[in-house]
Amino acid sequence: MTTTAGLDRETLDLILGTLKDLGKDLITDERCLEWDEKDILPEDVIRKLLSPDVGMHLVFLPEDCGGLGGGAHDIYRVSEAMAKLDLGVATAFLAIALGSDPLRVGATDEQRERWLGRVAEEGLVVAYGVTEPEAGSNVAALKTVAEPIMEGDTVKAYRLNGTKQFISNGSIADLFTILAKTPGGPSFFVLEKGTPGLTPGRMEVKHGIRSSNTAQVILEDVEIPADQLIGLEEGKGLHQANEVFGFTRLMVAAFGLGGGEAALERAIAYSRERKQFGKPLCELRGYTHKLLLPNFVRLEAARAYIEEVAARLDSGEPGLQTEGSIAKLYATETGNAAAEDSIQALGGYGYCHEYVVEKIKRDVRITTIYEGTSEIQQSIIYLFRFRQTVRSKGAFYTDQAAEVRALGDAVAGDLVGRCAEALAHTLLTFRKLKLASGQHVQFELALRITEVEHALAFCRRAARVETPGLQAACRVFAAEVATNLVTTCLRTLAAGKIEPEKVTEFKQAVDVEALLETPVGSFEEMAEVIAWMLEE
Ligand SMILES: Cc1cc2nc3c(=O)[nH]c(=O)nc-3n(C[C@H](O)[C@H](O)[C@H](O)COP(=O)(O)OP(=O)(O)OC[C@H]3O[C@@H](n4cnc5c(N)ncnc54)[C@H](O)[C@@H]3O)c2cc1C
């Protein structure tokens, strides 16, 4: 896949190097622990990152507005690196990127220059105001109103009233993009700090990302000129929000990946040093196979998928919202589980603040909630992939199956191909058997869709990269995906009380035995992955 958008390698390396250096002085473990413990918002640090000296926000902004025009790959790498330092600080940048997005995709040229140009040049902190007390996952339920103020036949201004909930940077932002109802439908407006009637409300005390600012934003008779309606056309708000989901969900996926890795790296390092029963923990197979190996393998799968979607976005492929959902669901749930197991891997020390992993665990938890909860991603994934599978009569997956089979056994091409075919068959058969009308079944299938698509991406990446440890990880992952797929299918057929002949027919069609009784993911392969994981 050719990458056509984004930074050159040197610039990206320079930015990642800067972030690494910041981890040594400005965003050290000690400082992050103090911000977390005392609920401190390090606004000076955020302003420093936005200053001309660092200019971290420029990665997220287009070149024609004074930004660096980072592509999806760059944004993923920078987001991952930021999340590894501190997810609270990273969240401030997510909000700046999200808040700038309606302008990036929907503003007129003049508005882009006026507002995005200032974000780039002056390093403005931006907040993205969509959620409301009664409009969370269901954005369409929004109540904030922008009432037109007329001068003759033309709209001269808008008067905004409402409350926005859980807004990142809500009390410190210089600029707000606010979604509000207009007669033409939901629309984004850009508002400046200090506009009369615009005030931050209650600040939340949170489980994690305590270094980030989350606050209500209250709008009471806020009057703004009509040219602060983004795009100067009412009713485009939801479209503008949807258009960037491919990017923004990938960014949060990278947060999940970075958070999970940050915790797991600490657990791996600890397992080398800590001795119990006369041995380092990393030599105890129960410990490694339960707490380290599965997380290591799954995070590699998450990376493979994120990289593939980023490359597709950078090559100009439009949309990819479903792929954004798949990336976000898997990477954030995986990052969260990896952080949870990392606490266990450090024993009592893992439970203590000083050892950082429990902070990471609390931080990374948010990634399964904001930018669309995991359950909302599951709804999207099932709906869109089910439609694609039905429309293509299964070819959406069977074509990919044929392609990965050709990649060979080193990357479990045959098993992953079988999984993709079995998934297509499952989606089509469950439709015929009327088994997937319940949301709980759809959610289970969404998880299997997500895993199979990760296995396909992992296969392609491992074939490209050709590192033996990565290829072994790919095979171990393939075996897990096959097992989960079979379990879901058989359990659903049983719970749906499907007649035995039809179950037998299904088992034969997907070749359950071939999926389960495979040497792929053997003990030797697991040992190979562990050896690779423990390399320093
Ligand atoms: C720290 C933090 C920062 C945030 N930053 C921002 C920000 O900068 N800007 C912004 O606009 N918003 C922001 N949010 C809001 C965030 O995006 C929402 O909290 C999130 O979308 C969920 O909405 P909700 O909290 O109202 O939960 P609800 O929508 O009420 O959901 C509650 C539960 O029900 C589930 N659920 C909901 N609908 C369905 C369904 N159809 N089927 C099955 N289950 C369902 C959800 O998955 C969840 O588990 C932030 C939130 C937090 C906590």
The ligand as a Tripos MOL2 file, in Angstrom:
@<TRIPOS>MOLECULE
LIG
   53    58     1     0     0
SMALL
NO_CHARGES

@<TRIPOS>ATOM
      1 C1        -13.4190   12.1990   30.4940 C.3       1 LIG1
      2 C2        -14.4050   12.4400   29.3990 C.ar      1 LIG1
      3 C3        -14.0930   13.3020   28.3590 C.ar      1 LIG1
      4 C4        -15.0350   13.5680   27.3610 C.ar      1 LIG1
      5 N1        -14.7480   14.5000   26.3960 N.ar      1 LIG1
      6 C5        -15.7360   14.8880   25.5470 C.ar      1 LIG1
      7 C6        -15.5510   15.9990   24.6720 C.ar      1 LIG1
      8 O1        -14.4690   16.6110   24.6380 O.2       1 LIG1
      9 N2        -16.5800   16.3860   23.8780 N.ar      1 LIG1
     10 C7        -17.7790   15.7340   23.8870 C.ar      1 LIG1
     11 O2        -18.6700   16.1410   23.1500 O.2       1 LIG1
     12 N3        -17.9890   14.6690   24.6910 N.ar      1 LIG1
     13 C8        -17.0170   14.2390   25.5270 C.ar      1 LIG1
     14 N4        -17.2220   13.1900   26.3910 N.ar      1 LIG1
     15 C9        -18.5030   12.5020   26.3700 C.3       1 LIG1
     16 C10       -18.4430   11.0630   25.8680 C.3       1 LIG1
     17 O3        -18.2300   11.0450   24.4900 O.3       1 LIG1
     18 C11       -19.7560   10.3930   26.3110 C.3       1 LIG1
     19 O4        -19.6550   10.2110   27.7260 O.3       1 LIG1
     20 C12       -20.0070    9.0800   25.6180 C.3       1 LIG1
     21 O5        -20.2860    9.2970   24.2610 O.3       1 LIG1
     22 C13       -21.1740    8.3030   26.2480 C.3       1 LIG1
     23 O6        -22.2810    9.0950   26.4860 O.3       1 LIG1
     24 P1        -22.9580    9.0530   27.9380 P.3       1 LIG1
     25 O7        -21.8850    9.2840   28.9280 O.co2     1 LIG1
     26 O8        -24.1110    9.9790   27.9530 O.co2     1 LIG1
     27 O9        -23.4600    7.5620   28.1090 O.3       1 LIG1
     28 P2        -24.8280    6.9210   27.5590 P.3       1 LIG1
     29 O10       -24.9860    7.2110   26.1240 O.co2     1 LIG1
     30 O11       -25.9260    7.2490   28.4690 O.co2     1 LIG1
     31 O12       -24.4780    5.3740   27.7080 O.3       1 LIG1
     32 C14       -24.5470    4.6730   28.9630 C.3       1 LIG1
     33 C15       -24.2700    3.2050   28.6660 C.3       1 LIG1
     34 O13       -25.2910    2.6890   27.7920 O.3       1 LIG1
     35 C16       -24.7050    2.1300   26.6290 C.3       1 LIG1
     36 N5        -25.5520    2.3830   25.4660 N.ar      1 LIG1
     37 C17       -25.9480    3.5810   24.9930 C.ar      1 LIG1
     38 N6        -26.6810    3.4220   23.8780 N.ar      1 LIG1
     39 C18       -26.7340    2.1020   23.6370 C.ar      1 LIG1
     40 C19       -27.3310    1.3040   22.6290 C.ar      1 LIG1
     41 N7        -27.9950    1.8120   21.6030 N.pl3     1 LIG1
     42 N8        -27.1950   -0.0410   22.7120 N.ar      1 LIG1
     43 C20       -26.5180   -0.6130   23.7290 C.ar      1 LIG1
     44 N9        -25.9290    0.1040   24.7090 N.ar      1 LIG1
     45 C21       -26.0240    1.4360   24.6600 C.ar      1 LIG1
     46 C22       -23.3510    2.8370   26.5010 C.3       1 LIG1
     47 O14       -22.4420    2.0940   25.7240 O.3       1 LIG1
     48 C23       -22.9430    2.9510   27.9500 C.3       1 LIG1
     49 O15       -22.3910    1.7510   28.3780 O.3       1 LIG1
     50 C24       -16.2790   12.8950   27.3740 C.ar      1 LIG1
     51 C25       -16.5770   11.9970   28.4130 C.ar      1 LIG1
     52 C26       -15.6700   11.7880   29.4190 C.ar      1 LIG1
     53 C27       -16.0560   10.8770   30.5600 C.3       1 LIG1
@<TRIPOS>BOND
     1     1     2 1
     2     2     3 ar
     3     2    52 ar
     4     3     4 ar
     5     4     5 ar
     6     4    50 ar
     7     5     6 ar
     8     6     7 ar
     9     6    13 1
    10     7     8 2
    11     7     9 ar
    12     9    10 ar
    13    10    11 2
    14    10    12 ar
    15    12    13 ar
    16    13    14 ar
    17    14    15 1
    18    14    50 ar
    19    15    16 1
    20    16    17 1
    21    16    18 1
    22    18    19 1
    23    18    20 1
    24    20    21 1
    25    20    22 1
    26    22    23 1
    27    23    24 1
    28    24    25 2
    29    24    26 1
    30    24    27 1
    31    27    28 1
    32    28    29 2
    33    28    30 1
    34    28    31 1
    35    31    32 1
    36    32    33 1
    37    33    34 1
    38    33    48 1
    39    34    35 1
    40    35    36 1
    41    35    46 1
    42    36    37 ar
    43    36    45 ar
    44    37    38 ar
    45    38    39 ar
    46    39    40 ar
    47    39    45 ar
    48    40    41 1
    49    40    42 ar
    50    42    43 ar
    51    43    44 ar
    52    44    45 ar
    53    46    47 1
    54    46    48 1
    55    48    49 1
    56    50    51 ar
    57    51    52 ar
    58    52    53 1
@<TRIPOS>SUBSTRUCTURE
     1 LIG1         1 GROUP 0 **** ****
